[in-house]
Amino acid sequence: MTQWIDGDAVLAAVGIAPGAADADSAAWAAACAAAVSDGIDLRLRGVLYVSPPIDPPVGLDPADYPELTFAATVAGAEAYKRREAVYGLTGYVDLEGAAIRVARDYLDGVAPIIARYATIGIA
């Protein structure tokens, strides 16, 4: 699994200094980071990366893909904040201005970014 984001980056994205987080928050951030990284890897399964060309992406350096790292940061922050969702609303809105519910996939907001790297259905 490629680690697109780690728990410290999730904490920083939501405005918590990594050293200032309690053990529960740090564990939740690490779980969110692992879930986001795994989800991005799943959506990019079979993608031939061009910088450097590696298939499967063994030893892939996320620093070579800042757009995907940004997407992981946004998704990680959304996943982390879902624990605080009041009445099932995350506090985020989609492109049409509708409130995003907790049951929604936290990768939906960054799916267009991830899709630029996936060529699903093209042989």
C-alpha positions as CSV (number, residue, x, y, z in Angstrom):
1,M,0.0,0.0,0.0
2,T,1.2,3.5,-0.9
3,Q,1.0,5.8,2.1
4,W,-0.5,8.9,0.5
5,I,-1.0,10.6,3.9
6,D,-0.2,9.8,7.5
7,G,-1.9,10.6,10.8
8,D,0.3,13.6,11.5
9,A,-0.7,15.1,8.1
10,V,-4.4,14.5,8.9
11,L,-4.1,16.2,12.2
12,A,-2.3,19.2,10.6
13,A,-5.1,19.4,8.0
14,V,-7.7,19.7,10.6
15,G,-5.7,22.3,12.6
16,I,-4.3,20.1,15.4
17,A,-0.5,20.2,16.0
18,P,0.6,16.5,15.9
19,G,2.3,16.8,19.3
20,A,-0.8,18.4,20.8
21,A,-3.2,15.5,20.0
22,D,-4.3,13.1,22.6
23,A,-3.8,9.3,22.1
24,D,-7.4,8.8,20.9
25,S,-7.2,11.6,18.3
26,A,-3.9,10.4,17.1
27,A,-5.2,6.9,16.7
28,W,-8.3,8.1,14.9
29,A,-6.1,10.2,12.5
30,A,-3.9,7.2,11.8
31,A,-6.9,5.1,11.0
32,C,-8.3,7.8,8.7
33,A,-5.0,8.1,6.9
34,A,-4.7,4.3,6.4
35,A,-8.3,4.1,5.1
36,V,-7.8,7.0,2.7
37,S,-4.4,5.6,1.4
38,D,-6.0,2.2,0.9
39,G,-9.0,3.7,-0.8
40,I,-6.9,5.7,-3.3
41,D,-4.7,2.6,-4.0
42,L,-7.9,0.6,-4.7
43,R,-9.2,3.2,-7.1
44,L,-5.8,3.4,-8.8
45,R,-5.2,-0.4,-9.0
46,G,-3.6,-1.3,-12.3
47,V,-2.7,2.2,-13.2
48,L,0.7,2.6,-15.0
49,Y,2.4,5.5,-13.4
50,V,4.5,7.6,-15.7
51,S,6.9,9.2,-13.3
52,P,8.7,6.7,-13.0
53,P,6.9,4.0,-15.0
54,I,6.2,1.3,-12.5
55,D,3.5,-1.4,-12.7
56,P,2.6,-2.5,-10.1
57,P,3.6,0.7,-8.2
58,V,6.2,-0.8,-5.9
59,G,8.2,1.8,-4.1
60,L,6.0,4.6,-5.5
61,D,6.9,8.0,-4.0
62,P,3.8,10.1,-3.3
63,A,6.0,13.2,-3.5
64,D,6.0,12.7,-7.3
65,Y,2.2,13.2,-7.4
66,P,1.4,16.3,-5.4
67,E,-2.2,16.4,-6.8
68,L,-2.9,12.9,-5.4
69,T,-1.2,13.9,-2.1
70,F,-3.5,17.0,-1.9
71,A,-6.5,14.8,-2.6
72,A,-5.5,12.4,0.2
73,T,-5.1,15.4,2.6
74,V,-8.6,16.6,1.8
75,A,-10.1,13.2,2.1
76,G,-8.2,12.5,5.3
77,A,-9.5,15.7,6.9
78,E,-13.1,14.9,5.9
79,A,-12.8,11.4,7.2
80,Y,-11.4,12.7,10.5
81,K,-14.1,15.3,11.0
82,R,-16.9,12.8,10.4
83,R,-16.5,11.8,14.0
84,E,-17.8,15.2,15.0
85,A,-20.7,15.2,12.5
86,V,-23.9,16.7,14.0
87,Y,-27.1,15.0,12.8
88,G,-25.0,13.2,10.2
89,L,-23.8,16.3,8.4
90,T,-20.1,16.7,7.9
91,G,-20.0,20.5,7.6
92,Y,-18.9,20.2,4.0
93,V,-20.9,20.9,0.9
94,D,-20.6,19.4,-2.6
95,L,-20.3,21.4,-5.8
96,E,-24.1,22.1,-5.9
97,G,-24.1,23.4,-2.3
98,A,-25.9,20.3,-0.8
99,A,-24.7,19.2,2.6
100,I,-22.6,16.0,2.6
101,R,-23.8,13.3,4.9
102,V,-21.6,10.9,6.9
103,A,-22.8,7.9,4.9
104,R,-21.2,9.4,1.8
105,D,-17.8,8.1,0.6
106,Y,-15.1,10.4,1.9
107,L,-13.3,10.0,-1.5
108,D,-16.3,11.3,-3.5
109,G,-15.1,14.9,-3.1
110,V,-11.7,14.1,-4.6
111,A,-12.9,11.4,-7.1
112,P,-12.4,13.7,-10.1
113,I,-8.7,14.3,-9.1
114,I,-8.1,10.5,-8.7
115,A,-10.0,9.8,-11.9
116,R,-7.4,11.8,-13.9
117,Y,-4.8,9.2,-13.0
118,A,-7.1,6.1,-13.6
119,T,-7.8,5.0,-17.1
120,I,-10.7,2.6,-16.3
121,G,-12.1,0.8,-19.3
122,I,-9.4,1.7,-21.7
123,A,-7.3,-1.3,-23.0
